[in-house]
Amino acid sequence: MSIDYPAIETARERIRAEHLRAHRPPSSARGLHHFALICSDIERTIAFYQDLLEFPLTEIFENRDYRGSNHFFFDVGNGNLLAFFDFPGLDLAPYAEVLGGLHHIAISVDPSTWERLRGRLEAAGVPHQIESGASIYFRDPDGTRLELLADPLGEMYGSHVI
């Protein structure tokens, strides 16, 4: 398959010129309340996110939409939560990264925390990949791809994105 990279760059520049506003209005949103994922084992998920990644568990209660299912939350900073559901009895398939689906979740951490968590991932034997010296990509116990990013919120590899 041949990809026309100059055409892609031309389209990107056209989209940038047509849609990026010099005076961007404020967003109608207050922020990301929570991002919800599915897990197959609650305690394994808590051990991974709270004990390994240091994201405190903030609450667990029954899912209002599916009796017997748990809905639980981890604090990922700045008032944002990462949430999980389990669905006992539904026999859900393992996580699959597909076109049109979730690619990864990027979570900002300060550089010293990035280094500490990199060491914790290594010590725990979690396979990971480091990109650009600021990103660590790895998967949670159910296969969801995560990124720990040492860039500040609103920046990406030195560029301001907000």
OpenMM code with the backbone's topology and positions (N, CA, C; nanometers):
from openmm import Vec3, app, unit

residues = "MET SER ILE ASP TYR PRO ALA ILE GLU THR ALA ARG GLU ARG ILE ARG ALA GLU HIS LEU ARG ALA HIS ARG PRO PRO SER SER ALA ARG GLY LEU HIS HIS PHE ALA LEU ILE CYS SER ASP ILE GLU ARG THR ILE ALA PHE TYR GLN ASP LEU LEU GLU PHE PRO LEU THR GLU ILE PHE GLU ASN ARG ASP TYR ARG GLY SER ASN HIS PHE PHE PHE ASP VAL GLY ASN GLY ASN LEU LEU ALA PHE PHE ASP PHE PRO GLY LEU ASP LEU ALA PRO TYR ALA GLU VAL LEU GLY GLY LEU HIS HIS ILE ALA ILE SER VAL ASP PRO SER THR TRP GLU ARG LEU ARG GLY ARG LEU GLU ALA ALA GLY VAL PRO HIS GLN ILE GLU SER GLY ALA SER ILE TYR PHE ARG ASP PRO ASP GLY THR ARG LEU GLU LEU LEU ALA ASP PRO LEU GLY GLU MET TYR GLY SER HIS VAL ILE".split()
positions = [
    Vec3(0.0842, -0.1170, 0.0000),
    Vec3(0.0000, 0.0000, 0.0000),
    Vec3(0.0891, 0.1239, 0.0000),
    Vec3(0.0626, 0.2132, -0.0906),
    Vec3(0.1380, 0.3373, -0.1024),
    Vec3(0.0630, 0.4501, -0.0318),
    Vec3(0.1346, 0.5213, 0.0526),
    Vec3(0.0739, 0.6336, 0.1238),
    Vec3(0.1306, 0.7624, 0.0669),
    Vec3(0.0444, 0.8547, 0.0314),
    Vec3(0.0837, 0.9832, -0.0258),
    Vec3(0.1062, 1.0832, 0.0887),
    Vec3(0.2266, 1.0809, 0.1468),
    Vec3(0.2572, 1.1659, 0.2609),
    Vec3(0.2472, 1.3153, 0.2299),
    Vec3(0.2930, 1.3620, 0.1140),
    Vec3(0.2745, 1.5052, 0.0828),
    Vec3(0.1262, 1.5455, 0.0801),
    Vec3(0.0389, 1.4590, 0.0312),
    Vec3(-0.1050, 1.4905, 0.0302),
    Vec3(-0.1599, 1.4965, 0.1722),
    Vec3(-0.1120, 1.4087, 0.2580),
    Vec3(-0.1567, 1.4104, 0.3976),
    Vec3(-0.1136, 1.5400, 0.4644),
    Vec3(0.0110, 1.5816, 0.4414),
    Vec3(0.0604, 1.7069, 0.4995),
    Vec3(-0.0181, 1.8260, 0.4462),
    Vec3(-0.0493, 1.8264, 0.3182),
    Vec3(-0.1290, 1.9341, 0.2593),
    Vec3(-0.2672, 1.9398, 0.3231),
    Vec3(-0.3297, 1.8254, 0.3409),
    Vec3(-0.4613, 1.8212, 0.4043),
    Vec3(-0.4529, 1.8692, 0.5488),
    Vec3(-0.3476, 1.8296, 0.6211),
    Vec3(-0.3308, 1.8730, 0.7600),
    Vec3(-0.3197, 2.0251, 0.7672),
    Vec3(-0.2406, 2.0838, 0.6792),
    Vec3(-0.2243, 2.2291, 0.6776),
    Vec3(-0.3554, 2.2987, 0.6420),
    Vec3(-0.4333, 2.2422, 0.5493),
    Vec3(-0.5629, 2.3000, 0.5123),
    Vec3(-0.6575, 2.2946, 0.6319),
    Vec3(-0.6622, 2.1812, 0.6995),
    Vec3(-0.7496, 2.1661, 0.8167),
    Vec3(-0.7079, 2.2635, 0.9263),
    Vec3(-0.5771, 2.2749, 0.9494),
    Vec3(-0.5261, 2.3689, 1.0494),
    Vec3(-0.5715, 2.5113, 1.0144),
    Vec3(-0.5554, 2.5522, 0.8878),
    Vec3(-0.5917, 2.6877, 0.8451),
    Vec3(-0.7428, 2.7120, 0.8555),
    Vec3(-0.8222, 2.6120, 0.8252),
    Vec3(-0.9682, 2.6292, 0.8244),
    Vec3(-1.0314, 2.6190, 0.9633),
    Vec3(-0.9737, 2.5409, 1.0532),
    Vec3(-1.0433, 2.5095, 1.1765),
    Vec3(-0.9801, 2.5595, 1.3057),
    Vec3(-0.8478, 2.5824, 1.3084),
    Vec3(-0.7871, 2.6379, 1.4295),
    Vec3(-0.8177, 2.7872, 1.4355),
    Vec3(-0.8690, 2.8320, 1.5482),
    Vec3(-0.9095, 2.9710, 1.5633),
    Vec3(-0.8026, 3.0488, 1.6390),
    Vec3(-0.7734, 3.1683, 1.5904),
    Vec3(-0.6741, 3.2534, 1.6571),
    Vec3(-0.7206, 3.2887, 1.7982),
    Vec3(-0.8488, 3.3107, 1.8143),
    Vec3(-0.9066, 3.3430, 1.9451),
    Vec3(-1.0056, 3.2326, 1.9788),
    Vec3(-0.9533, 3.1261, 2.0367),
    Vec3(-1.0345, 3.0092, 2.0677),
    Vec3(-1.1267, 3.0401, 2.1843),
    Vec3(-1.2570, 3.0161, 2.1671),
    Vec3(-1.3495, 3.0386, 2.2786),
    Vec3(-1.3302, 2.9321, 2.3858),
    Vec3(-1.3763, 2.9591, 2.5070),
    Vec3(-1.3658, 2.8560, 2.6107),
    Vec3(-1.4520, 2.7356, 2.5750),
    Vec3(-1.4105, 2.6208, 2.6207),
    Vec3(-1.4859, 2.4980, 2.5974),
    Vec3(-1.6153, 2.5004, 2.6775),
    Vec3(-1.7149, 2.4324, 2.6269),
    Vec3(-1.8408, 2.4183, 2.7011),
    Vec3(-1.8260, 2.3155, 2.8135),
    Vec3(-1.7192, 2.2361, 2.8102),
    Vec3(-1.6981, 2.1303, 2.9102),
    Vec3(-1.6206, 2.1825, 3.0308),
    Vec3(-1.6429, 2.1194, 3.1459),
    Vec3(-1.5674, 2.1524, 3.2672),
    Vec3(-1.4427, 2.0668, 3.2804),
    Vec3(-1.4394, 1.9539, 3.2118),
    Vec3(-1.3262, 1.8629, 3.2210),
    Vec3(-1.3735, 1.7201, 3.2038),
    Vec3(-1.2811, 1.6284, 3.2052),
    Vec3(-1.3122, 1.4862, 3.1938),
    Vec3(-1.3535, 1.4363, 3.3317),
    Vec3(-1.4787, 1.3969, 3.3460),
    Vec3(-1.5258, 1.3468, 3.4756),
    Vec3(-1.4626, 1.2112, 3.5030),
    Vec3(-1.4842, 1.1160, 3.4116),
    Vec3(-1.4169, 0.9869, 3.4208),
    Vec3(-1.4158, 0.9208, 3.2847),
    Vec3(-1.3192, 0.8368, 3.2676),
    Vec3(-1.3062, 0.7540, 3.1483),
    Vec3(-1.3319, 0.6130, 3.1966),
    Vec3(-1.4298, 0.5442, 3.1381),
    Vec3(-1.4716, 0.4135, 3.1893),
    Vec3(-1.4177, 0.2996, 3.1033),
    Vec3(-1.3606, 0.2004, 3.1710),
    Vec3(-1.3070, 0.0805, 3.1069),
    Vec3(-1.3689, -0.0421, 3.1725),
    Vec3(-1.3444, -0.1568, 3.1151),
    Vec3(-1.3941, -0.2824, 3.1694),
    Vec3(-1.2752, -0.3632, 3.2198),
    Vec3(-1.2941, -0.4303, 3.3329),
    Vec3(-1.1884, -0.5173, 3.3846),
    Vec3(-1.2450, -0.6557, 3.4120),
    Vec3(-1.1571, -0.7528, 3.4151),
    Vec3(-1.1996, -0.8906, 3.4397),
    Vec3(-1.1761, -0.9352, 3.5835),
    Vec3(-1.0952, -0.8594, 3.6586),
    Vec3(-1.0627, -0.8974, 3.7965),
    Vec3(-1.0419, -0.7691, 3.8768),
    Vec3(-1.1350, -0.7397, 3.9653),
    Vec3(-1.1316, -0.6137, 4.0410),
    Vec3(-1.0048, -0.6007, 4.1240),
    Vec3(-0.9714, -0.7017, 4.2009),
    Vec3(-0.8557, -0.6895, 4.2894),
    Vec3(-0.7245, -0.6787, 4.2125),
    Vec3(-0.7132, -0.7491, 4.1002),
    Vec3(-0.5939, -0.7369, 4.0165),
    Vec3(-0.5840, -0.5951, 3.9589),
    Vec3(-0.6980, -0.5390, 3.9205),
    Vec3(-0.7011, -0.4027, 3.8669),
    Vec3(-0.6621, -0.3021, 3.9744),
    Vec3(-0.7129, -0.3192, 4.0953),
    Vec3(-0.6765, -0.2295, 4.2052),
    Vec3(-0.5266, -0.2410, 4.2355),
    Vec3(-0.4744, -0.3623, 4.2389),
    Vec3(-0.3312, -0.3804, 4.2647),
    Vec3(-0.2475, -0.3093, 4.1586),
    Vec3(-0.2895, -0.3152, 4.0330),
    Vec3(-0.2141, -0.2533, 3.9248),
    Vec3(-0.2212, -0.1005, 3.9325),
    Vec3(-0.3413, -0.0467, 3.9402),
    Vec3(-0.3570, 0.0989, 3.9335),
    Vec3(-0.3226, 0.1691, 4.0653),
    Vec3(-0.3622, 0.1121, 4.1779),
    Vec3(-0.3350, 0.1785, 4.3047),
    Vec3(-0.1964, 0.1441, 4.3587),
    Vec3(-0.1649, 0.0155, 4.3630),
    Vec3(-0.0398, -0.0257, 4.4261),
    Vec3(0.0824, -0.0046, 4.3373),
    Vec3(0.0699, -0.0302, 4.2077),
    Vec3(0.1840, -0.0145, 4.1171),
    Vec3(0.1946, 0.1281, 4.0631),
    Vec3(0.0851, 0.1802, 4.0083),
    Vec3(0.0904, 0.3124, 3.9443),
    Vec3(0.0632, 0.4286, 4.0396),
    Vec3(0.0231, 0.3982, 4.1625),
    Vec3(0.0018, 0.5003, 4.2651),
    Vec3(-0.1164, 0.5922, 4.2350),
    Vec3(-0.2221, 0.5384, 4.1719),
    Vec3(-0.3460, 0.6129, 4.1489),
    Vec3(-0.4447, 0.5664, 4.2571),
    Vec3(-0.4748, 0.6492, 4.3569),
    Vec3(-0.5586, 0.6045, 4.4679),
    Vec3(-0.7001, 0.5634, 4.4252),
    Vec3(-0.7466, 0.4529, 4.4798),
    Vec3(-0.8855, 0.4115, 4.4641),
    Vec3(-0.9700, 0.5090, 4.5449),
    Vec3(-1.0743, 0.5660, 4.4826),
    Vec3(-1.1542, 0.6672, 4.5518),
    Vec3(-1.2921, 0.6178, 4.5938),
    Vec3(-1.3471, 0.5190, 4.5224),
    Vec3(-1.4813, 0.4699, 4.5562),
    Vec3(-1.5098, 0.3428, 4.4792),
    Vec3(-1.5982, 0.2604, 4.5349),
    Vec3(-1.6491, 0.1425, 4.4667),
    Vec3(-1.7946, 0.1247, 4.5099),
    Vec3(-1.8832, 0.1063, 4.4112),
    Vec3(-2.0240, 0.0818, 4.4412),
    Vec3(-2.0841, 0.0002, 4.3274),
    Vec3(-2.2089, -0.0415, 4.3455),
    Vec3(-2.2737, -0.1227, 4.2422),
    Vec3(-2.3080, -0.0372, 4.1214),
    Vec3(-2.2818, -0.0918, 4.0039),
    Vec3(-2.3155, -0.0273, 3.8779),
    Vec3(-2.4672, -0.0164, 3.8682),
    Vec3(-2.5177, 0.1018, 3.8442),
    Vec3(-2.6633, 0.1218, 3.8391),
    Vec3(-2.7285, 0.0535, 3.7196),
    Vec3(-2.6493, 0.0199, 3.6178),
    Vec3(-2.7039, -0.0369, 3.4943),
    Vec3(-2.6983, -0.1896, 3.4871),
    Vec3(-2.6262, -0.2522, 3.5808),
    Vec3(-2.6105, -0.3979, 3.5731),
    Vec3(-2.5923, -0.4510, 3.7144),
    Vec3(-2.6952, -0.5128, 3.7674),
    Vec3(-2.6913, -0.5613, 3.9050),
    Vec3(-2.5755, -0.6597, 3.9251),
    Vec3(-2.5035, -0.6415, 4.0340),
    Vec3(-2.3895, -0.7268, 4.0663),
    Vec3(-2.2581, -0.6766, 4.0099),
    Vec3(-2.2635, -0.5824, 3.9180),
    Vec3(-2.1425, -0.5244, 3.8588),
    Vec3(-2.0914, -0.4118, 3.9484),
    Vec3(-1.9620, -0.4027, 3.9601),
    Vec3(-1.8990, -0.2967, 4.0378),
    Vec3(-1.8568, -0.1825, 3.9481),
    Vec3(-1.8655, -0.0614, 4.0005),
    Vec3(-1.8169, 0.0588, 3.9334),
    Vec3(-1.7189, 0.1210, 4.0316),
    Vec3(-1.5925, 0.1321, 3.9925),
    Vec3(-1.4928, 0.1841, 4.0856),
    Vec3(-1.3991, 0.2801, 4.0152),
    Vec3(-1.3384, 0.3685, 4.0947),
    Vec3(-1.2705, 0.4862, 4.0412),
    Vec3(-1.1305, 0.5030, 4.1005),
    Vec3(-1.0393, 0.5526, 4.0155),
    Vec3(-0.9043, 0.5880, 4.0583),
    Vec3(-0.8799, 0.7349, 4.0273),
    Vec3(-0.8142, 0.8037, 4.1189),
    Vec3(-0.7776, 0.9444, 4.1018),
    Vec3(-0.6529, 0.9510, 4.0139),
    Vec3(-0.6656, 1.0154, 3.8975),
    Vec3(-0.5503, 1.0348, 3.8095),
    Vec3(-0.5081, 1.1817, 3.8060),
    Vec3(-0.5466, 1.2563, 3.9089),
    Vec3(-0.5016, 1.3940, 3.9241),
    Vec3(-0.5905, 1.4959, 3.8559),
    Vec3(-0.5775, 1.6188, 3.9011),
    Vec3(-0.6438, 1.7335, 3.8413),
    Vec3(-0.7961, 1.7183, 3.8373),
    Vec3(-0.8523, 1.6437, 3.9336),
    Vec3(-0.9965, 1.6236, 3.9384),
    Vec3(-1.0493, 1.5216, 3.8391),
    Vec3(-0.9612, 1.4424, 3.7796),
    Vec3(-1.0008, 1.3445, 3.6789),
    Vec3(-0.9951, 1.2031, 3.7359),
    Vec3(-1.0839, 1.1186, 3.6846),
    Vec3(-1.0943, 0.9812, 3.7336),
    Vec3(-1.0847, 0.8818, 3.6190),
    Vec3(-1.0251, 0.7683, 3.6495),
    Vec3(-1.0260, 0.6529, 3.5610),
    Vec3(-1.1183, 0.5523, 3.6293),
    Vec3(-1.2236, 0.5105, 3.5593),
    Vec3(-1.3249, 0.4235, 3.6186),
    Vec3(-1.3240, 0.2867, 3.5518),
    Vec3(-1.3722, 0.1892, 3.6257),
    Vec3(-1.3806, 0.0525, 3.5745),
    Vec3(-1.5140, -0.0095, 3.6114),
    Vec3(-1.5577, -0.0994, 3.5251),
    Vec3(-1.6725, -0.1852, 3.5504),
    Vec3(-1.6248, -0.3289, 3.5380),
    Vec3(-1.6842, -0.4169, 3.6160),
    Vec3(-1.6755, -0.5595, 3.5879),
    Vec3(-1.8188, -0.6009, 3.5533),
    Vec3(-1.8365, -0.7008, 3.4765),
    Vec3(-1.9695, -0.7470, 3.4381),
    Vec3(-1.9782, -0.8972, 3.4598),
    Vec3(-1.9962, -0.9397, 3.5856),
    Vec3(-2.0022, -1.0826, 3.6140),
    Vec3(-2.1121, -1.1509, 3.5327),
    Vec3(-2.0770, -1.2658, 3.4755),
    Vec3(-2.1731, -1.3448, 3.4013),
    Vec3(-2.1873, -1.3102, 3.2551),
    Vec3(-2.1229, -1.2031, 3.2086),
    Vec3(-2.1367, -1.1650, 3.0678),
    Vec3(-2.0326, -1.2292, 2.9777),
    Vec3(-1.9286, -1.2900, 3.0350),
    Vec3(-1.8253, -1.3570, 2.9559),
    Vec3(-1.7741, -1.2675, 2.8424),
    Vec3(-1.7265, -1.1492, 2.8797),
    Vec3(-1.6763, -1.0530, 2.7821),
    Vec3(-1.5449, -1.1005, 2.7212),
    Vec3(-1.5252, -1.0689, 2.5956),
    Vec3(-1.4012, -1.1043, 2.5264),
    Vec3(-1.2870, -1.0188, 2.5807),
    Vec3(-1.1628, -1.0657, 2.5664),
    Vec3(-1.0483, -0.9844, 2.6082),
    Vec3(-1.0425, -0.8540, 2.5298),
    Vec3(-0.9754, -0.7552, 2.5879),
    Vec3(-0.9576, -0.6252, 2.5226),
    Vec3(-0.8929, -0.6441, 2.3861),
    Vec3(-0.9414, -0.5706, 2.2875),
    Vec3(-0.8826, -0.5733, 2.1540),
    Vec3(-0.8693, -0.4306, 2.1034),
    Vec3(-0.7506, -0.3936, 2.0621),
    Vec3(-0.7273, -0.2625, 2.0035),
    Vec3(-0.7649, -0.2708, 1.8564),
    Vec3(-0.8673, -0.1968, 1.8176),
    Vec3(-0.9175, -0.2033, 1.6805),
    Vec3(-0.9335, -0.0631, 1.6248),
    Vec3(-0.9328, -0.0503, 1.4928),
    Vec3(-0.9614, 0.0789, 1.4317),
    Vec3(-1.1017, 0.1202, 1.4709),
    Vec3(-1.1150, 0.2440, 1.5126),
    Vec3(-1.2433, 0.2922, 1.5586),
    Vec3(-1.2641, 0.2723, 1.7074),
    Vec3(-1.1710, 0.2066, 1.7745),
    Vec3(-1.1813, 0.1830, 1.9180),
    Vec3(-1.0754, 0.2620, 1.9929),
    Vec3(-1.0622, 0.2317, 2.1191),
    Vec3(-0.9636, 0.2976, 2.2036),
    Vec3(-0.8227, 0.2611, 2.1590),
    Vec3(-0.7375, 0.3608, 2.1408),
    Vec3(-0.5967, 0.3354, 2.1091),
    Vec3(-0.5145, 0.3320, 2.2379),
    Vec3(-0.5178, 0.4405, 2.3153),
    Vec3(-0.4506, 0.4411, 2.4443),
    Vec3(-0.5004, 0.5576, 2.5287),
    Vec3(-0.4687, 0.5520, 2.6566),
    Vec3(-0.4996, 0.6599, 2.7496),
    Vec3(-0.3671, 0.7174, 2.7953),
    Vec3(-0.3460, 0.8476, 2.7740),
    Vec3(-0.2228, 0.9146, 2.8149),
    Vec3(-0.2482, 0.9909, 2.9445),
    Vec3(-0.1650, 0.9654, 3.0441),
    Vec3(-0.1793, 1.0277, 3.1748),
    Vec3(-0.0510, 1.1052, 3.2053),
    Vec3(-0.0665, 1.2335, 3.2341),
    Vec3(0.0474, 1.3200, 3.2626),
    Vec3(0.0973, 1.2987, 3.4051),
    Vec3(0.2274, 1.2850, 3.4192),
    Vec3(0.2933, 1.2788, 3.5499),
    Vec3(0.4174, 1.3674, 3.5436),
    Vec3(0.4620, 1.4175, 3.6584),
    Vec3(0.5824, 1.5008, 3.6545),
    Vec3(0.7048, 1.4123, 3.6283),
    Vec3(0.8138, 1.4718, 3.5808),
    Vec3(0.9310, 1.3918, 3.5415),
    Vec3(0.9866, 1.3005, 3.6503),
    Vec3(0.9888, 1.3445, 3.7766),
    Vec3(1.0425, 1.2569, 3.8821),
    Vec3(0.9486, 1.1386, 3.9069),
    Vec3(0.8189, 1.1610, 3.8980),
    Vec3(0.7224, 1.0521, 3.9119),
    Vec3(0.7350, 0.9569, 3.7937),
    Vec3(0.7557, 1.0121, 3.6746),
    Vec3(0.7750, 0.9311, 3.5529),
    Vec3(0.8906, 0.8338, 3.5744),
    Vec3(1.0020, 0.8844, 3.6259),
    Vec3(1.1193, 0.7997, 3.6514),
    Vec3(1.0880, 0.6928, 3.7563),
    Vec3(1.0221, 0.7322, 3.8638),
    Vec3(0.9889, 0.6368, 3.9693),
    Vec3(0.8953, 0.5275, 3.9164),
    Vec3(0.7914, 0.5669, 3.8415),
    Vec3(0.6967, 0.4684, 3.7897),
    Vec3(0.7600, 0.3806, 3.6829),
    Vec3(0.8522, 0.4352, 3.6050),
    Vec3(0.9264, 0.3522, 3.5089),
    Vec3(0.9998, 0.2423, 3.5839),
    Vec3(1.0657, 0.2782, 3.6920),
    Vec3(1.1358, 0.1797, 3.7736),
    Vec3(1.0414, 0.0770, 3.8347),
    Vec3(0.9245, 0.1204, 3.8771),
    Vec3(0.8270, 0.0283, 3.9353),
    Vec3(0.7753, -0.0693, 3.8292),
    Vec3(0.7494, -0.0186, 3.7070),
    Vec3(0.7058, -0.1069, 3.5979),
    Vec3(0.8139, -0.2110, 3.5674),
    Vec3(0.9391, -0.1661, 3.5613),
    Vec3(1.0497, -0.2586, 3.5352),
    Vec3(1.0612, -0.3629, 3.6457),
    Vec3(1.0547, -0.3175, 3.7713),
    Vec3(1.0673, -0.4103, 3.8844),
    Vec3(0.9532, -0.5119, 3.8868),
    Vec3(0.8362, -0.4708, 3.8403),
    Vec3(0.7202, -0.5605, 3.8380),
    Vec3(0.7184, -0.6484, 3.7130),
    Vec3(0.8142, -0.6268, 3.6225),
    Vec3(0.8202, -0.7076, 3.5004),
    Vec3(0.7136, -0.6734, 3.3987),
    Vec3(0.6614, -0.5503, 3.4033),
    Vec3(0.5598, -0.5083, 3.3067),
    Vec3(0.6304, -0.4658, 3.1782),
    Vec3(0.6051, -0.5348, 3.0673),
    Vec3(0.6669, -0.4943, 2.9405),
    Vec3(0.6248, -0.3509, 2.9053),
    Vec3(0.7203, -0.2732, 2.8593),
    Vec3(0.6907, -0.1341, 2.8253),
    Vec3(0.7840, -0.0861, 2.7154),
    Vec3(0.7468, 0.0264, 2.6572),
    Vec3(0.8266, 0.0869, 2.5507),
    Vec3(0.8390, 0.2353, 2.5821),
    Vec3(0.9612, 0.2873, 2.5741),
    Vec3(0.9860, 0.4291, 2.5991),
    Vec3(1.0027, 0.4982, 2.4653),
    Vec3(0.9313, 0.6093, 2.4483),
    Vec3(0.9383, 0.6892, 2.3252),
    Vec3(0.9743, 0.8326, 2.3600),
    Vec3(1.0652, 0.8905, 2.2840),
    Vec3(1.1026, 1.0318, 2.2948),
    Vec3(1.1489, 1.0728, 2.4342),
    Vec3(1.1848, 0.9784, 2.5178),
    Vec3(1.2339, 1.0096, 2.6507),
    Vec3(1.1296, 1.0700, 2.7435),
    Vec3(1.0035, 1.0782, 2.6977),
    Vec3(0.8993, 1.1388, 2.7807),
    Vec3(0.7746, 1.0515, 2.7913),
    Vec3(0.7668, 0.9456, 2.7119),
    Vec3(0.6487, 0.8591, 2.7112),
    Vec3(0.6873, 0.7150, 2.7414),
    Vec3(0.6075, 0.6527, 2.8268),
    Vec3(0.6198, 0.5090, 2.8523),
    Vec3(0.4863, 0.4470, 2.8126),
    Vec3(0.4900, 0.3528, 2.7193),
    Vec3(0.3697, 0.2808, 2.6774),
    Vec3(0.3737, 0.1402, 2.7364),
    Vec3(0.2604, 0.0949, 2.7884),
    Vec3(0.2490, -0.0393, 2.8450),
    Vec3(0.1016, -0.0760, 2.8500),
    Vec3(0.0726, -0.1983, 2.8899),
    Vec3(-0.0660, -0.2447, 2.8968),
    Vec3(-0.1027, -0.2826, 3.0402),
    Vec3(-0.2297, -0.2586, 3.0734),
    Vec3(-0.2775, -0.3000, 3.2050),
    Vec3(-0.3076, -0.4498, 3.2018),
    Vec3(-0.3480, -0.5092, 3.3125),
    Vec3(-0.3696, -0.6545, 3.3150),
    Vec3(-0.4743, -0.7060, 3.2158),
    Vec3(-0.5662, -0.6194, 3.1716),
    Vec3(-0.6660, -0.6608, 3.0737),
    Vec3(-0.6292, -0.6202, 2.9318),
    Vec3(-0.5113, -0.5627, 2.9123),
    Vec3(-0.4634, -0.5314, 2.7784),
    Vec3(-0.4826, -0.3890, 2.7322),
    Vec3(-0.5456, -0.3041, 2.8111),
    Vec3(-0.5635, -0.1644, 2.7724),
    Vec3(-0.4274, -0.0960, 2.7658),
    Vec3(-0.4022, -0.0260, 2.6553),
    Vec3(-0.2740, 0.0435, 2.6392),
    Vec3(-0.2781, 0.1769, 2.7134),
    Vec3(-0.1760, 0.1990, 2.7938),
    Vec3(-0.1621, 0.3220, 2.8707),
    Vec3(-0.0318, 0.3912, 2.8323),
    Vec3(-0.0297, 0.5212, 2.8518),
    Vec3(0.0916, 0.6004, 2.8328),
    Vec3(0.1088, 0.6891, 2.9545),
    Vec3(0.2260, 0.6853, 3.0150),
    Vec3(0.2636, 0.7843, 3.1152),
    Vec3(0.3488, 0.8864, 3.0432),
    Vec3(0.3063, 1.0110, 3.0477),
    Vec3(0.3695, 1.1179, 2.9720),
    Vec3(0.4281, 1.2199, 3.0688),
    Vec3(0.5574, 1.2475, 3.0565),
    Vec3(0.6250, 1.3403, 3.1468),
    Vec3(0.6046, 1.4859, 3.1064),
    Vec3(0.5338, 1.5104, 2.9973),
    Vec3(0.5044, 1.6480, 2.9571),
    Vec3(0.3933, 1.7048, 3.0451),
    Vec3(0.3951, 1.8371, 3.0688),
    Vec3(0.2872, 1.8996, 3.1458),
    Vec3(0.1534, 1.8887, 3.0725),
    Vec3(0.0456, 1.8984, 3.1484),
    Vec3(-0.0862, 1.9032, 3.0857),
    Vec3(-0.0894, 2.0185, 2.9859),
    Vec3(-0.1474, 1.9953, 2.8711),
    Vec3(-0.1581, 2.0991, 2.7695),
    Vec3(-0.0379, 2.1092, 2.6778),
    Vec3(0.0627, 2.0240, 2.6994),
    Vec3(0.1804, 2.0209, 2.6110),
    Vec3(0.2030, 1.8806, 2.5585),
    Vec3(0.2630, 1.8721, 2.4406),
    Vec3(0.2967, 1.7437, 2.3801),
    Vec3(0.4289, 1.7591, 2.3094),
    Vec3(0.5320, 1.6967, 2.3641),
    Vec3(0.6674, 1.6988, 2.3057),
    Vec3(0.7132, 1.8420, 2.2758),
    Vec3(0.6880, 1.9326, 2.3709),
    Vec3(0.7341, 2.0700, 2.3574),
    Vec3(0.6389, 2.1635, 2.2861),
    Vec3(0.5311, 2.1123, 2.2288),
    Vec3(0.4322, 2.1971, 2.1623),
    Vec3(0.3115, 2.2163, 2.2538),
    Vec3(0.2591, 2.3369, 2.2557),
    Vec3(0.1374, 2.3621, 2.3319),
    Vec3(0.0187, 2.3144, 2.2501),
    Vec3(-0.0626, 2.2278, 2.3093),
    Vec3(-0.1798, 2.1743, 2.2386),
    Vec3(-0.3090, 2.2298, 2.2969),
    Vec3(-0.2977, 2.3130, 2.3989),
    Vec3(-0.4142, 2.3811, 2.4530),
    Vec3(-0.3770, 2.5211, 2.4947),
] * unit.nanometer
topology = app.Topology()
chain = topology.addChain("A")
for resn in residues:
    res = topology.addResidue(resn, chain)
    for name in ("N", "CA", "C"):
        topology.addAtom(name, app.Element.getBySymbol(name[0]), res)
